[in-house]
Amino acid sequence: MPNWGQGYCTEAAKEILRYGFEVLGLHRIHSGHFSRNPASGKVMQKIGMVYEDCRRQHRLKLGEYVDIVDYGILKSDWQKII
Ligand SMILES: CC(C)(COP(=O)(O)OP(=O)(O)OC[C@H]1O[C@@H](n2cnc3c(N)ncnc32)[C@H](O)[C@@H]1OP(=O)(O)O)[C@@H](O)C(=O)NCCC(=O)NCCS
């Protein structure tokens, strides 16, 4: 797709973290992606989230059980990288 790989998702995800920590006052934000979508995990890594777990066969998607890879970030981690 022409718009993939140009940093748009990373830019949007950074803003989600900023909104969550600065506006909503959250302590921690977590997110997960299907293991078959590694680009989503790459985006999470690029915004400073760290790998926390893989929930094996956690979701039933179109008749198939799929793994969910979890990432998280604390407000204190985020404050060090902005
Ligand atoms: C995941 C997705 C939403 C990210 O959007 P985007 O605007 O392309 O994201 P960005 O450009 O900000 O960053 C994507 C990063 O993933 C990397 N990437 C792409 N394909 C990858 C793959 N198969 N494995 C690992 N990393 C990958 C890119 O190289 C880029 O990292 P870089 O900047 O260090 O080179 C988009 O790439 C997409 O929809 N991909 C197709 C399928 C998919 O995974 N969808 C998720 C639905 S849950």
The ligand as an SDF file (V2000), in Angstrom:
LIG
                    3D

 48 50  0  0  0  0  0  0  0  0999 V2000
    0.8370   -1.8510   10.7590 C   0  0  0  0  0  0  0  0  0  0  0  0
    0.5120   -0.5670    9.9740 C   0  0  0  0  0  0  0  0  0  0  0  0
   -0.8630   -0.0630   10.4020 C   0  0  0  0  0  0  0  0  0  0  0  0
    1.5740    0.4870   10.3350 C   0  0  0  0  0  0  0  0  0  0  0  0
    1.2890    1.6900    9.6420 O   0  0  0  0  0  0  0  0  0  0  0  0
    2.4460    2.5310    8.9400 P   0  0  0  0  0  0  0  0  0  0  0  0
    1.9490    3.9120    8.7190 O   0  0  0  0  0  0  0  0  0  0  0  0
    2.9580    1.7380    7.7800 O   0  0  0  0  0  0  0  0  0  0  0  0
    3.5620    2.5220   10.1230 O   0  0  0  0  0  0  0  0  0  0  0  0
    4.9540    3.2920   10.2000 P   0  0  0  0  0  0  0  0  0  0  0  0
    5.3930    3.7230    8.8260 O   0  0  0  0  0  0  0  0  0  0  0  0
    4.8220    4.3630   11.2260 O   0  0  0  0  0  0  0  0  0  0  0  0
    5.9570    2.1870   10.7780 O   0  0  0  0  0  0  0  0  0  0  0  0
    5.8860    0.8640   10.2980 C   0  0  0  0  0  0  0  0  0  0  0  0
    7.1680    0.1460   10.6980 C   0  0  0  0  0  0  0  0  0  0  0  0
    6.9620   -1.2630   10.5480 O   0  0  0  0  0  0  0  0  0  0  0  0
    8.0180   -1.7970    9.7680 C   0  0  0  0  0  0  0  0  0  0  0  0
    7.5300   -2.9930    9.1260 N   0  0  0  0  0  0  0  0  0  0  0  0
    6.7840   -3.1090    8.0020 C   0  0  0  0  0  0  0  0  0  0  0  0
    6.5320   -4.3940    7.7380 N   0  0  0  0  0  0  0  0  0  0  0  0
    7.1360   -5.1150    8.7180 C   0  0  0  0  0  0  0  0  0  0  0  0
    7.2390   -6.4980    8.9990 C   0  0  0  0  0  0  0  0  0  0  0  0
    6.6560   -7.4160    8.2170 N   0  0  0  0  0  0  0  0  0  0  0  0
    7.9150   -6.8610   10.1120 N   0  0  0  0  0  0  0  0  0  0  0  0
    8.5000   -5.9570   10.9110 C   0  0  0  0  0  0  0  0  0  0  0  0
    8.4340   -4.6260   10.7100 N   0  0  0  0  0  0  0  0  0  0  0  0
    7.7590   -4.2230    9.6020 C   0  0  0  0  0  0  0  0  0  0  0  0
    8.4000   -0.6660    8.8340 C   0  0  0  0  0  0  0  0  0  0  0  0
    9.6760   -0.8800    8.2620 O   0  0  0  0  0  0  0  0  0  0  0  0
    8.3540    0.5050    9.7930 C   0  0  0  0  0  0  0  0  0  0  0  0
    9.5020    0.5580   10.6150 O   0  0  0  0  0  0  0  0  0  0  0  0
   10.7650    1.5320   10.2550 P   0  0  0  0  0  0  0  0  0  0  0  0
   10.2460    2.9420   10.2770 O   0  0  0  0  0  0  0  0  0  0  0  0
   11.7470    1.2730   11.3700 O   0  0  0  0  0  0  0  0  0  0  0  0
   11.2610    1.1410    8.9090 O   0  0  0  0  0  0  0  0  0  0  0  0
    0.5580   -0.8190    8.4530 C   0  0  0  0  0  0  0  0  0  0  0  0
    1.8910   -1.0610    8.0670 O   0  0  0  0  0  0  0  0  0  0  0  0
   -0.3100   -1.9830    8.0290 C   0  0  0  0  0  0  0  0  0  0  0  0
   -1.5240   -1.8970    8.0140 O   0  0  0  0  0  0  0  0  0  0  0  0
    0.3430   -3.0960    7.6610 N   0  0  0  0  0  0  0  0  0  0  0  0
   -0.3720   -4.2440    7.0870 C   0  0  0  0  0  0  0  0  0  0  0  0
   -0.9860   -5.2700    7.9100 C   0  0  0  0  0  0  0  0  0  0  0  0
   -1.0380   -5.0680    9.3800 C   0  0  0  0  0  0  0  0  0  0  0  0
   -0.0860   -5.4520   10.0520 O   0  0  0  0  0  0  0  0  0  0  0  0
   -2.1320   -4.4940    9.8440 N   0  0  0  0  0  0  0  0  0  0  0  0
   -2.3980   -4.3290   11.2410 C   0  0  0  0  0  0  0  0  0  0  0  0
   -3.8670   -4.5160   11.4880 C   0  0  0  0  0  0  0  0  0  0  0  0
   -4.1620   -4.9860   13.1380 S   0  0  0  0  0  0  0  0  0  0  0  0
  1  2  1  0
  2  3  1  0
  2  4  1  0
  2 36  1  0
  4  5  1  0
  5  6  1  0
  6  7  2  0
  6  8  1  0
  6  9  1  0
  9 10  1  0
 10 11  2  0
 10 12  1  0
 10 13  1  0
 13 14  1  0
 14 15  1  0
 15 16  1  0
 15 30  1  0
 16 17  1  0
 17 18  1  0
 17 28  1  0
 18 19  1  0
 18 27  1  0
 19 20  2  0
 20 21  1  0
 21 22  1  0
 21 27  2  0
 22 23  1  0
 22 24  2  0
 24 25  1  0
 25 26  2  0
 26 27  1  0
 28 29  1  0
 28 30  1  0
 30 31  1  0
 31 32  1  0
 32 33  2  0
 32 34  1  0
 32 35  1  0
 36 37  1  0
 36 38  1  0
 38 39  2  0
 38 40  1  0
 40 41  1  0
 41 42  1  0
 42 43  1  0
 43 44  2  0
 43 45  1  0
 45 46  1  0
 46 47  1  0
 47 48  1  0
M  END
$$$$
